[in-house]
């Protein structure tokens, strides 16, 4: 795993936990409902996973491997 991907994962996890925690505090102060809190936690988890899949740094595909695969097919 490259350093860039590792930093991305750590930053995204830290930010997600911070947003989740602030939301839980606000829900506890103003709404105080188990179901809203559960919905908020599920929403935060799904949003974090979706953003991670969308913006995750990917390793570039080597052109040499791609050319070797094409030559084997013929």
C-alpha positions as CSV (number, residue, x, y, z in Angstrom):
1,X,0.0,0.0,0.0
2,X,1.4,3.4,-1.0
3,X,1.8,6.2,1.5
4,X,-0.9,8.3,-0.4
5,X,-3.5,5.6,0.0
6,X,-2.6,5.1,3.7
7,X,-2.9,8.9,4.4
8,X,-6.2,9.0,2.6
9,X,-7.7,6.2,4.7
10,X,-6.5,7.7,7.9
11,X,-7.8,11.2,7.0
12,X,-11.2,9.8,5.8
13,X,-11.6,7.7,9.0
14,X,-10.7,10.5,11.3
15,X,-13.1,12.9,9.5
16,X,-15.9,10.3,9.5
17,X,-15.6,9.7,13.2
18,X,-15.5,13.4,14.0
19,X,-18.7,14.0,11.9
20,X,-20.4,11.0,13.4
21,X,-19.5,12.1,17.0
22,X,-20.7,15.7,16.5
23,X,-24.0,14.3,15.0
24,X,-24.4,12.0,17.9
25,X,-23.9,14.9,20.4
26,X,-26.5,17.0,18.5
27,X,-29.0,14.1,18.3
28,X,-28.5,13.4,22.1
29,X,-29.1,17.1,23.0
30,X,-32.0,18.0,20.7
31,X,-33.8,14.8,19.6
32,X,-32.7,12.0,22.1
33,X,-34.1,9.1,20.0
34,X,-32.5,5.7,19.6
35,X,-33.8,5.2,16.0
36,X,-32.5,8.6,14.8
37,X,-29.1,7.8,16.3
38,X,-29.1,4.4,14.6
39,X,-30.1,5.9,11.3
40,X,-27.3,8.5,11.6
41,X,-24.7,5.8,12.3
42,X,-25.8,3.8,9.3
43,X,-25.9,6.9,7.1
44,X,-22.3,7.8,8.2
45,X,-21.0,4.3,7.5
46,X,-22.6,4.1,4.1
47,X,-21.5,7.6,3.1
48,X,-17.9,6.9,4.2
49,X,-17.8,3.7,2.2
50,X,-19.3,5.3,-0.9
51,X,-16.9,8.3,-0.7
52,X,-14.0,5.9,-0.2
53,X,-14.9,3.9,-3.3
54,X,-15.4,7.0,-5.3
55,X,-12.3,8.9,-4.4
56,X,-9.8,6.2,-3.3
57,X,-6.4,6.7,-4.9
58,X,-5.8,3.8,-7.3
59,X,-2.5,2.4,-8.4
60,X,-1.9,3.0,-12.2
61,X,-2.0,0.0,-14.5
62,X,1.3,-0.8,-16.0
63,X,1.3,-0.6,-19.8
64,X,3.8,-3.5,-20.1
65,X,1.4,-5.9,-18.4
66,X,-1.5,-4.8,-20.6
67,X,0.5,-5.4,-23.8
68,X,1.6,-8.8,-22.6
69,X,-2.1,-9.8,-22.1
70,X,-3.0,-8.6,-25.5
71,X,-0.2,-10.6,-27.2
72,X,-1.3,-13.8,-25.4
73,X,-4.9,-13.4,-26.7
74,X,-3.7,-13.5,-30.4
